[in-house]
Amino acid sequence: MESVKSLLSRASHSALARVAEQRQSQNDWGEFVGSKLPADLRGRVRGVVERDGNLVIFAESAAWSARLRFALADLEPAIRAENAAIRSVAVKVLPRA
């Protein structure tokens, strides 16, 4: 029988590892997408998240979101070549604080 401390420690470690993996994935996708975009669009991307085969790219405003959608239409083949598990690419708005 394991102690409660041991169980909590293991659960906490796996949660932290999962968060670290997600953060690394966000950074990797951010660098990948940023390297493929023109400079004016690159600076307007607020974040990139991959979840369950969906890649969501956050733009800082609705206007930049529309421009980003057009640019990403050309990049989708490169995104899928980077990760064949990506089924969809979406753009959402996440304004600056």
N, CA, C and O atoms as a printed pandas DataFrame, in Angstrom:
     atom_number atom_name residue_name chain_id  residue_number  x_coord  y_coord  z_coord
0              1         N          MET        A               1    0.845   -1.176    0.000
1              2        CA          MET        A               1    0.000    0.000    0.000
2              3         C          MET        A               1    0.893    1.244    0.000
3              4         O          MET        A               1    1.866    1.325    0.750
4              5         N          GLU        A               2    0.541    2.221   -0.866
5              6        CA          GLU        A               2    1.341    3.443   -0.987
6              7         C          GLU        A               2    0.797    4.527   -0.072
7              8         O          GLU        A               2   -0.389    4.557    0.259
8              9         N          SER        A               3    1.699    5.415    0.326
9             10        CA          SER        A               3    1.266    6.530    1.161
10            11         C          SER        A               3    0.579    7.584    0.306
11            12         O          SER        A               3    0.772    7.640   -0.909
12            13         N          VAL        A               4   -0.221    8.411    0.952
13            14        CA          VAL        A               4   -0.908    9.495    0.261
14            15         C          VAL        A               4    0.119   10.456   -0.329
15            16         O          VAL        A               4   -0.057   10.954   -1.441
16            17         N          LYS        A               5    1.181   10.712    0.411
17            18        CA          LYS        A               5    2.231   11.616   -0.061
18            19         C          LYS        A               5    2.853   11.093   -1.363
19            20         O          LYS        A               5    3.099   11.862   -2.293
20            21         N          SER        A               6    3.096    9.819   -1.417
21            22        CA          SER        A               6    3.674    9.207   -2.608
22            23         C          SER        A               6    2.720    9.327   -3.797
23            24         O          SER        A               6    3.144    9.670   -4.901
24            25         N          LEU        A               7    1.454    9.049   -3.578
25            26        CA          LEU        A               7    0.456    9.156   -4.639
26            27         C          LEU        A               7    0.322   10.586   -5.143
27            28         O          LEU        A               7    0.267   10.815   -6.351
28            29         N          LEU        A               8    0.269   11.554   -4.225
29            30        CA          LEU        A               8    0.167   12.953   -4.618
30            31         C          LEU        A               8    1.413   13.421   -5.353
31            32         O          LEU        A               8    1.328   14.186   -6.314
32            33         N          SER        A               9    2.544   12.967   -4.906
33            34        CA          SER        A               9    3.801   13.340   -5.550
34            35         C          SER        A               9    3.829   12.842   -6.988
35            36         O          SER        A               9    4.215   13.581   -7.894
36            37         N          ARG        A              10    3.428   11.612   -7.200
37            38        CA          ARG        A              10    3.420   11.027   -8.539
38            39         C          ARG        A              10    2.408   11.748   -9.427
39            40         O          ARG        A              10    2.708   12.050  -10.582
40            41         N          ALA        A              11    1.224   12.024   -8.907
41            42        CA          ALA        A              11    0.198   12.718   -9.676
42            43         C          ALA        A              11    0.652   14.130  -10.035
43            44         O          ALA        A              11    0.427   14.596  -11.152
44            45         N          SER        A              12    1.289   14.805   -9.086
45            46        CA          SER        A              12    1.779   16.154   -9.321
46            47         C          SER        A              12    2.871   16.153  -10.383
47            48         O          SER        A              12    2.920   17.038  -11.236
48            49         N          HIS        A              13    3.746   15.150  -10.323
49            50        CA          HIS        A              13    4.837   15.060  -11.296
50            51         C          HIS        A              13    4.297   14.832  -12.700
51            52         O          HIS        A              13    4.773   15.454  -13.651
52            53         N          SER        A              14    3.315   13.954  -12.847
53            54        CA          SER        A              14    2.780   13.688  -14.179
54            55         C          SER        A              14    2.037   14.911  -14.714
55            56         O          SER        A              14    2.086   15.181  -15.914
56            57         N          ALA        A              15    1.355   15.647  -13.851
57            58        CA          ALA        A              15    0.659   16.862  -14.280
58            59         C          ALA        A              15    1.665   17.907  -14.732
59            60         O          ALA        A              15    1.455   18.572  -15.746
60            61         N          LEU        A              16    2.753   18.058  -13.992
61            62        CA          LEU        A              16    3.788   19.022  -14.370
62            63         C          LEU        A              16    4.459   18.617  -15.676
63            64         O          LEU        A              16    4.769   19.473  -16.505
64            65         N          ALA        A              17    4.684   17.332  -15.862
65            66        CA          ALA        A              17    5.286   16.854  -17.102
66            67         C          ALA        A              17    4.364   17.135  -18.280
67            68         O          ALA        A              17    4.825   17.515  -19.357
68            69         N          ARG        A              18    3.086   16.953  -18.082
69            70        CA          ARG        A              18    2.103   17.205  -19.138
70            71         C          ARG        A              18    2.074   18.698  -19.493
71            72         O          ARG        A              18    2.003   19.055  -20.669
72            73         N          VAL        A              19    2.128   19.551  -18.495
73            74        CA          VAL        A              19    2.148   20.996  -18.728
74            75         C          VAL        A              19    3.425   21.392  -19.475
75            76         O          VAL        A              19    3.381   22.211  -20.393
76            77         N          ALA        A              20    4.542   20.816  -19.086
77            78        CA          ALA        A              20    5.810   21.112  -19.755
78            79         C          ALA        A              20    5.783   20.671  -21.213
79            80         O          ALA        A              20    6.296   21.378  -22.080
80            81         N          GLU        A              21    5.195   19.517  -21.494
81            82        CA          GLU        A              21    5.076   19.029  -22.867
82            83         C          GLU        A              21    4.183   19.952  -23.699
83            84         O          GLU        A              21    4.500   20.257  -24.848
84            85         N          GLN        A              22    3.074   20.392  -23.118
85            86        CA          GLN        A              22    2.165   21.285  -23.832
86            87         C          GLN        A              22    2.843   22.621  -24.128
87            88         O          GLN        A              22    2.683   23.178  -25.215
88            89         N          ARG        A              23    3.585   23.121  -23.174
89            90        CA          ARG        A              23    4.296   24.392  -23.361
90            91         C          ARG        A              23    5.339   24.264  -24.465
91            92         O          ARG        A              23    5.482   25.161  -25.296
92            93         N          GLN        A              24    6.061   23.155  -24.473
93            94        CA          GLN        A              24    7.064   22.935  -25.515
94            95         C          GLN        A              24    6.400   22.821  -26.877
95            96         O          GLN        A              24    6.914   23.353  -27.860
96            97         N          SER        A              25    5.272   22.141  -26.949
97            98        CA          SER        A              25    4.535   22.016  -28.201
98            99         C          SER        A              25    4.080   23.382  -28.696
99           100         O          SER        A              25    4.180   23.668  -29.889
100          101         N          GLN        A              26    3.582   24.231  -27.801
101          102        CA          GLN        A              26    3.162   25.582  -28.171
102          103         C          GLN        A              26    4.345   26.382  -28.720
103          104         O          GLN        A              26    4.219   27.075  -29.729
104          105         N          ASN        A              27    5.486   26.280  -28.053
105          106        CA          ASN        A              27    6.682   26.991  -28.512
106          107         C          ASN        A              27    7.125   26.489  -29.883
107          108         O          ASN        A              27    7.444   27.285  -30.767
108          109         N          ASP        A              28    7.143   25.178  -30.058
109          110        CA          ASP        A              28    7.566   24.593  -31.329
110          111         C          ASP        A              28    6.651   25.028  -32.468
111          112         O          ASP        A              28    7.125   25.434  -33.529
112          113         N          TRP        A              29    5.343   24.944  -32.249
113          114        CA          TRP        A              29    4.407   25.368  -33.287
114          115         C          TRP        A              29    4.502   26.864  -33.537
115          116         O          TRP        A              29    4.410   27.305  -34.683
116          117         N          GLY        A              30    4.684   27.642  -32.491
117          118        CA          GLY        A              30    4.831   29.091  -32.658
118          119         C          GLY        A              30    6.026   29.431  -33.532
119          120         O          GLY        A              30    5.939   30.297  -34.403
120          121         N          GLU        A              31    7.139   28.750  -33.301
121          122        CA          GLU        A              31    8.331   28.970  -34.117
122          123         C          GLU        A              31    8.102   28.508  -35.549
123          124         O          GLU        A              31    8.489   29.198  -36.493
124          125         N          PHE        A              32    7.478   27.354  -35.718
125          126        CA          PHE        A              32    7.227   26.824  -37.056
126          127         C          PHE        A              32    6.335   27.759  -37.859
127          128         O          PHE        A              32    6.682   28.156  -38.971
128          129         N          VAL        A              33    5.178   28.112  -37.289
129          130        CA          VAL        A              33    4.237   28.981  -37.990
130          131         C          VAL        A              33    4.871   30.352  -38.234
131          132         O          VAL        A              33    4.740   30.916  -39.321
132          133         N          GLY        A              34    5.551   30.881  -37.229
133          134        CA          GLY        A              34    6.193   32.187  -37.374
134          135         C          GLY        A              34    7.238   32.215  -38.471
135          136         O          GLY        A              34    7.399   33.225  -39.156
136          137         N          SER        A              35    7.948   31.112  -38.640
137          138        CA          SER        A              35    8.991   31.063  -39.670
138          139         C          SER        A              35    8.407   31.045  -41.075
139          140         O          SER        A              35    9.106   31.359  -42.038
140          141         N          LYS        A              36    7.142   30.682  -41.204
141          142        CA          LYS        A              36    6.489   30.582  -42.513
142          143         C          LYS        A              36    5.672   31.821  -42.878
143          144         O          LYS        A              36    5.256   31.971  -44.026
144          145         N          LEU        A              37    5.442   32.703  -41.917
145          146        CA          LEU        A              37    4.594   33.879  -42.152
146          147         C          LEU        A              37    5.422   35.109  -42.492
147          148         O          LEU        A              37    6.583   35.209  -42.095
148          149         N          PRO        A              38    4.823   36.053  -43.231
149          150        CA          PRO        A              38    5.491   37.338  -43.451
150          151         C          PRO        A              38    5.657   38.074  -42.117
151          152         O          PRO        A              38    4.902   37.838  -41.173
152          153         N          ALA        A              39    6.630   38.950  -42.047
153          154        CA          ALA        A              39    6.961   39.638  -40.785
154          155         C          ALA        A              39    5.766   40.384  -40.187
155          156         O          ALA        A              39    5.588   40.378  -38.969
156          157         N          ASP        A              40    4.938   41.031  -41.031
157          158        CA          ASP        A              40    3.813   41.792  -40.478
158          159         C          ASP        A              40    2.795   40.893  -39.782
159          160         O          ASP        A              40    2.187   41.299  -38.791
160          161         N          LEU        A              41    2.607   39.689  -40.286
161          162        CA          LEU        A              41    1.682   38.750  -39.648
162          163         C          LEU        A              41    2.311   38.057  -38.453
163          164         O          LEU        A              41    1.641   37.815  -37.449
164          165         N          ARG        A              42    3.578   37.739  -38.552
165          166        CA          ARG        A              42    4.288   37.027  -37.483
166          167         C          ARG        A              42    4.133   37.744  -36.142
167          168         O          ARG        A              42    3.940   37.108  -35.106
168          169         N          GLY        A              43    4.219   39.069  -36.174
169          170        CA          GLY        A              43    4.110   39.849  -34.943
170          171         C          GLY        A              43    2.712   39.937  -34.381
171          172         O          GLY        A              43    2.523   40.399  -33.256
172          173         N          ARG        A              44    1.730   39.501  -35.146
173          174        CA          ARG        A              44    0.328   39.580  -34.707
174          175         C          ARG        A              44   -0.198   38.261  -34.147
175          176         O          ARG        A              44   -1.337   38.192  -33.685
176          177         N          VAL        A              45    0.616   37.228  -34.187
177          178        CA          VAL        A              45    0.227   35.923  -33.633
178          179         C          VAL        A              45    0.456   35.955  -32.124
179          180         O          VAL        A              45    1.555   36.255  -31.659
180          181         N          ARG        A              46   -0.590   35.644  -31.371
181          182        CA          ARG        A              46   -0.527   35.680  -29.904
182          183         C          ARG        A              46   -0.209   34.323  -29.299
183          184         O          ARG        A              46    0.218   34.248  -28.147
184          185         N          GLY        A              47   -0.410   33.244  -30.057
185          186        CA          GLY        A              47   -0.119   31.909  -29.548
186          187         C          GLY        A              47   -0.606   30.853  -30.515
187          188         O          GLY        A              47   -1.418   31.118  -31.402
188          189         N          VAL        A              48   -0.093   29.651  -30.325
189          190        CA          VAL        A              48   -0.476   28.509  -31.157
190          191         C          VAL        A              48   -0.658   27.313  -30.231
191          192         O          VAL        A              48    0.212   27.017  -29.412
192          193         N          VAL        A              49   -1.792   26.626  -30.362
193          194        CA          VAL        A              49   -2.093   25.481  -29.505
194          195         C          VAL        A              49   -2.522   24.308  -30.373
195          196         O          VAL        A              49   -3.359   24.454  -31.264
196          197         N          GLU        A              50   -1.943   23.152  -30.106
197          198        CA          GLU        A              50   -2.357   21.912  -30.770
198          199         C          GLU        A              50   -3.093   21.059  -29.749
199          200         O          GLU        A              50   -2.598   20.805  -28.651
200          201         N          ARG        A              51   -4.295   20.618  -30.139
201          202        CA          ARG        A              51   -5.066   19.764  -29.231
202          203         C          ARG        A              51   -5.935   18.833  -30.054
203          204         O          ARG        A              51   -6.732   19.279  -30.878
204          205         N          ASP        A              52   -5.780   17.561  -29.830
205          206        CA          ASP        A              52   -6.629   16.539  -30.454
206          207         C          ASP        A              52   -6.692   16.667  -31.971
207          208         O          ASP        A              52   -7.769   16.557  -32.558
208          209         N          GLY        A              53   -5.563   16.896  -32.602
209          210        CA          GLY        A              53   -5.512   16.974  -34.052
210          211         C          GLY        A              53   -5.942   18.308  -34.634
211          212         O          GLY        A              53   -6.063   18.454  -35.850
212          213         N          ASN        A              54   -6.169   19.271  -33.770
213          214        CA          ASN        A              54   -6.561   20.608  -34.215
214          215         C          ASN        A              54   -5.472   21.600  -33.842
215          216         O          ASN        A              54   -4.977   21.596  -32.715
216          217         N          LEU        A              55   -5.104   22.448  -34.788
217          218        CA          LEU        A              55   -4.129   23.496  -34.535
218          219         C          LEU        A              55   -4.881   24.813  -34.516
219          220         O          LEU        A              55   -5.517   25.186  -35.502
220          221         N          VAL        A              56   -4.812   25.521  -33.392
221          222        CA          VAL        A              56   -5.487   26.808  -33.244
222          223         C          VAL        A              56   -4.419   27.885  -33.124
223          224         O          VAL        A              56   -3.534   27.817  -32.272
224          225         N          ILE        A              57   -4.524   28.878  -33.995
225          226        CA          ILE        A              57   -3.583   29.986  -34.004
226          227         C          ILE        A              57   -4.353   31.228  -33.568
227          228         O          ILE        A              57   -5.397   31.550  -34.137
228          229         N          PHE        A              58   -3.839   31.920  -32.564
229          230        CA          PHE        A              58   -4.521   33.078  -32.002
230          231         C          PHE        A              58   -3.921   34.359  -32.567
231          232         O          PHE        A              58   -2.708   34.564  -32.523
232          233         N          ALA        A              59   -4.789   35.218  -33.098
233          234        CA          ALA        A              59   -4.381   36.516  -33.623
234          235         C          ALA        A              59   -4.799   37.598  -32.636
235          236         O          ALA        A              59   -5.702   37.392  -31.826
236          237         N          GLU        A              60   -4.142   38.749  -32.707
237          238        CA          GLU        A              60   -4.407   39.788  -31.713
238          239         C          GLU        A              60   -5.684   40.592  -31.977
239          240         O          GLU        A              60   -6.153   41.296  -31.083
240          241         N          SER        A              61   -6.256   40.503  -33.183
241          242        CA          SER        A              61   -7.509   41.219  -33.468
242          243         C          SER        A              61   -8.256   40.500  -34.586
243          244         O          SER        A              61   -7.709   39.626  -35.259
244          245         N          ALA        A              62   -9.501   40.882  -34.766
245          246        CA          ALA        A              62  -10.308   40.277  -35.827
246          247         C          ALA        A              62   -9.736   40.600  -37.204
247          248         O          ALA        A              62   -9.749   39.754  -38.098
248          249         N          ALA        A              63   -9.236   41.816  -37.376
249          250        CA          ALA        A              63   -8.657   42.201  -38.666
250          251         C          ALA        A              63   -7.432   41.349  -38.989
251          252         O          ALA        A              63   -7.294   40.870  -40.115
252          253         N          TRP        A              64   -6.550   41.157  -38.024
253          254        CA          TRP        A              64   -5.363   40.328  -38.254
254          255         C          TRP        A              64   -5.751   38.871  -38.386
255          256         O          TRP        A              64   -5.080   38.109  -39.083
256          257         N          SER        A              65   -6.818   38.479  -37.730
257          258        CA          SER        A              65   -7.298   37.110  -37.831
258          259         C          SER        A              65   -7.696   36.788  -39.272
259          260         O          SER        A              65   -7.383   35.712  -39.783
260          261         N          ALA        A              66   -8.378   37.711  -39.915
261          262        CA          ALA        A              66   -8.804   37.502  -41.301
262          263         C          ALA        A              66   -7.587   37.384  -42.223
263          264         O          ALA        A              66   -7.548   36.514  -43.093
264          265         N          ARG        A              67   -6.606   38.248  -42.036
265          266        CA          ARG        A              67   -5.398   38.192  -42.868
266          267         C          ARG        A              67   -4.630   36.898  -42.622
267          268         O          ARG        A              67   -4.073   36.304  -43.545
268          269         N          LEU        A              68   -4.613   36.477  -41.373
269          270        CA          LEU        A              68   -3.914   35.251  -41.020
270          271         C          LEU        A              68   -4.586   34.029  -41.636
271          272         O          LEU        A              68   -3.904   33.101  -42.069
272          273         N          ARG        A              69   -5.907   34.020  -41.681
273          274        CA          ARG        A              69   -6.629   32.908  -42.306
274          275         C          ARG        A              69   -6.236   32.739  -43.773
275          276         O          ARG        A              69   -6.039   31.621  -44.248
276          277         N          PHE        A              70   -6.124   33.856  -44.480
277          278        CA          PHE        A              70   -5.726   33.787  -45.887
278          279         C          PHE        A              70   -4.307   33.244  -46.029
279          280         O          PHE        A              70   -4.042   32.412  -46.896
280          281         N          ALA        A              71   -3.403   33.712  -45.185
281          282        CA          ALA        A              71   -2.013   33.252  -45.258
282          283         C          ALA        A              71   -1.906   31.773  -44.908
283          284         O          ALA        A              71   -1.102   31.052  -45.500
284          285         N          LEU        A              72   -2.700   31.324  -43.961
285          286        CA          LEU        A              72   -2.624   29.928  -43.523
286          287         C          LEU        A              72   -3.179   28.956  -44.552
287          288         O          LEU        A              72   -2.824   27.777  -44.552
288          289         N          ALA        A              73   -4.040   29.441  -45.419
289          290        CA          ALA        A              73   -4.572   28.560  -46.469
290          291         C          ALA        A              73   -3.418   28.018  -47.312
291          292         O          ALA        A              73   -3.436   26.860  -47.729
292          293         N          ASP        A              74   -2.419   28.862  -47.559
293          294        CA          ASP        A              74   -1.246   28.420  -48.323
294          295         C          ASP        A              74   -0.309   27.555  -47.490
295          296         O          ASP        A              74    0.446   26.749  -48.036
296          297         N          LEU        A              75   -0.355   27.720  -46.165
297          298        CA          LEU        A              75    0.570   26.992  -45.284
298          299         C          LEU        A              75    0.054   25.642  -44.807
299          300         O          LEU        A              75    0.824   24.853  -44.258
300          301         N          GLU        A              76   -1.219   25.361  -45.000
301          302        CA          GLU        A              76   -1.774   24.099  -44.478
302          303         C          GLU        A              76   -1.025   22.864  -44.951
303          304         O          GLU        A              76   -0.816   21.956  -44.147
304          305         N          PRO        A              77   -0.609   22.777  -46.210
305          306        CA          PRO        A              77    0.168   21.587  -46.605
306          307         C          PRO        A              77    1.473   21.448  -45.811
307          308         O          PRO        A              77    1.859   20.339  -45.441
308          309         N          ALA        A              78    2.140   22.555  -45.555
309          310        CA          ALA        A              78    3.388   22.508  -44.771
310          311         C          ALA        A              78    3.106   22.112  -43.323
311          312         O          ALA        A              78    3.887   21.386  -42.709
312          313         N          ILE        A              79    1.989   22.591  -42.786
313          314        CA          ILE        A              79    1.608   22.244  -41.413
314          315         C          ILE        A              79    1.318   20.749  -41.314
315          316         O          ILE        A              79    1.755   20.087  -40.373
316          317         N          ARG        A              80    0.586   20.229  -42.278
317          318        CA          ARG        A              80    0.265   18.794  -42.266
318          319         C          ARG        A              80    1.507   17.946  -42.539
319          320         O          ARG        A              80    1.608   16.822  -42.047
320          321         N          ALA        A              81    2.449   18.472  -43.317
321          322        CA          ALA        A              81    3.703   17.752  -43.539
322          323         C          ALA        A              81    4.517   17.702  -42.247
323          324         O          ALA        A              81    5.229   16.730  -41.991
324          325         N          GLU        A              82    4.409   18.743  -41.443
325          326        CA          GLU        A              82    5.116   18.778  -40.150
326          327         C          GLU        A              82    4.508   17.782  -39.175
327          328         O          GLU        A              82    5.221   17.144  -38.401
328          329         N          ASN        A              83    3.168   17.651  -39.217
329          330        CA          ASN        A              83    2.483   16.717  -38.327
330          331         C          ASN        A              83    1.229   16.207  -39.043
331          332         O          ASN        A              83    0.235   16.923  -39.155
332          333         N          ALA        A              84    1.287   14.980  -39.518
333          334        CA          ALA        A              84    0.183   14.402  -40.291
334          335         C          ALA        A              84   -1.090   14.224  -39.461
335          336         O          ALA        A              84   -2.165   14.021  -40.026
336          337         N          ALA        A              85   -0.988   14.294  -38.144
337          338        CA          ALA        A              85   -2.160   14.125  -37.288
338          339         C          ALA        A              85   -3.039   15.371  -37.247
339          340         O          ALA        A              85   -4.159   15.314  -36.739
340          341         N          ILE        A              86   -2.554   16.493  -37.770
341          342        CA          ILE        A              86   -3.350   17.721  -37.770
342          343         C          ILE        A              86   -4.487   17.575  -38.779
343          344         O          ILE        A              86   -4.258   17.411  -39.978
344          345         N          ARG        A              87   -5.710   17.637  -38.271
345          346        CA          ARG        A              87   -6.905   17.512  -39.120
346          347         C          ARG        A              87   -7.469   18.863  -39.529
347          348         O          ARG        A              87   -8.034   19.007  -40.613
348          349         N          SER        A              88   -7.312   19.854  -38.654
349          350        CA          SER        A              88   -7.866   21.175  -38.962
350          351         C          SER        A              88   -6.964   22.271  -38.408
351          352         O          SER        A              88   -6.239   22.086  -37.430
352          353         N          VAL        A              89   -7.040   23.416  -39.074
353          354        CA          VAL        A              89   -6.300   24.602  -38.645
354          355         C          VAL        A              89   -7.327   25.721  -38.516
355          356         O          VAL        A              89   -8.068   26.008  -39.456
356          357         N          ALA        A              90   -7.365   26.347  -37.350
357          358        CA          ALA        A              90   -8.332   27.416  -37.095
358          359         C          ALA        A              90   -7.599   28.642  -36.567
359          360         O          ALA        A              90   -6.516   28.544  -35.990
360          361         N          VAL        A              91   -8.219   29.798  -36.781
361          362        CA          VAL        A              91   -7.684   31.048  -36.260
362          363         C          VAL        A              91   -8.744   31.648  -35.341
363          364         O          VAL        A              91   -9.920   31.736  -35.695
364          365         N          LYS        A              92   -8.308   32.053  -34.174
365          366        CA          LYS        A              92   -9.208   32.705  -33.208
366          367         C          LYS        A              92   -8.552   33.997  -32.751
367          368         O          LYS        A              92   -7.355   34.208  -32.945
368          369         N          VAL        A              93   -9.354   34.853  -32.143
369          370        CA          VAL        A              93   -8.859   36.147  -31.677
370          371         C          VAL        A              93   -8.547   36.071  -30.188
371          372         O          VAL        A              93   -9.351   35.585  -29.392
372          373         N          LEU        A              94   -7.360   36.564  -29.829
373          374        CA          LEU        A              94   -6.936   36.680  -28.430
374          375         C          LEU        A              94   -6.259   38.039  -28.296
375          376         O          LEU        A              94   -5.052   38.153  -28.513
376          377         N          PRO        A              95   -7.030   39.078  -27.938
377          378        CA          PRO        A              95   -6.464   40.439  -27.904
378          379         C          PRO        A              95   -5.373   40.593  -26.854
379          380         O          PRO        A              95   -5.310   39.848  -25.876
380          381         N          ARG        A              96   -4.523   41.573  -27.087
381          382        CA          ARG        A              96   -3.480   41.893  -26.090
382          383         C          ARG        A              96   -4.150   42.393  -24.822
383          384         O          ARG        A              96   -5.215   43.010  -24.854
384          385         N          ALA        A              97   -3.493   42.107  -23.704
385          386        CA          ALA        A              97   -4.058   42.505  -22.406
386          387         C          ALA        A              97   -3.942   43.998  -22.188
387          388         O          ALA        A              97   -4.366   44.504  -21.149
